[in-house]
């Protein structure tokens, strides 16, 4: 059912863009492997009259359309990559690539931006420059950083840049905005424990890294509970514990892998500092040694929305949908998003679009997830209104 606020011109191409979305869903590609996806996007942008640039960040695509004498430039970003997940939806357009799945809705994000791109090229109702950024490798592999290293904003400077993500549980027709810290930083921390291996029957002659790691897992829970201000947001999750291969062998080595998240840089630094100190102290108390490694390639800062672009984006939605369609101050999320890196280099804002709250819906990164095509035309209509309001 088409939402009454959808632009007629978007409604006219809705079926075409749903077909594009479902095609992308059936043919997912992982980070930096988005070759067919970027080919499809580039060909459509060229067909609609955009100036197309390829290769930023490896497989990234940038489309530009300049109209009239206006000097303002707006950037809109969509992500393209899929996840290494085996799909279990049973849909007719389910992934044809085993172990790869659009489980986060990037197929929908790209399709929404393509729908808006087609409409804006056809109606040409703005003055200035529209820059469309189709980014590879959002899923923890640093595609935004790679595009920036390839000169994204030097080659295509923007006055403001915006991105949109679907949110399961938020009703279709609702848009969420928040100024300031909106999504958490993410760090992958590895703790390598070195002890003395031995026979399981003679533990007194070994330094048991399983015991050390187990104590460490429990002790790490105190970092958030007792070192971080209760009014601040912080997460320390031990997602992996590797040690040993046999019941009667005390392993010489063990390894913990942690996901660490915060909404401010100060708390982020405090978490890493306390994890390191605690791991070293715990290891020493058992006579073991430890290495604490922070993966620099997998470090992403908190996503902090700029005040003025966020206020502008929110007001566009309010003028279009009224207060019933807008959550003006959405609660922060502890998930992370590498659009945060773009926001460190260009003013802008990241917003949410409802993916639905009906029975059977599930969160992203789940093998049963699917982007809700009912919100595609809404998202595209919002992009059109944002561009046409910004570029006047």
HUFENDA-V454895 format. One line per field, one symbol per residue. phi: phi as a letter, one per 20 degrees, with the letter a starting at -180 (. if undefined). A space follows every 50 residues. Layout:
BEGIN
phi=???
END
This chain:
BEGIN
phi=.fffeffgffgfdfffffffgfffffcfcfgmdeffffffffffffgene fdccnfmndfccdccdcmdfdfcddcdceceddfcefcemffdfgedgmc beecnfffffffffffffgfffeldbcpcdddddeelffndmfffffffe ngeffcfcfbccbccfcgnefgndcdcbengccefccdddddddccfaff ecffecdfffffffffgffffffffcddggeeebccdeebcdamcbfdce ffcbbdcddccbecfffgfffffffffffffffffdnecbddddfffdec ffedfffffffffffgfffedmffdcdfcfffdefcbeggffffdbgrbd cdcfeocffnfbffmdfdfbfeffdfffffffgfffffefec
END
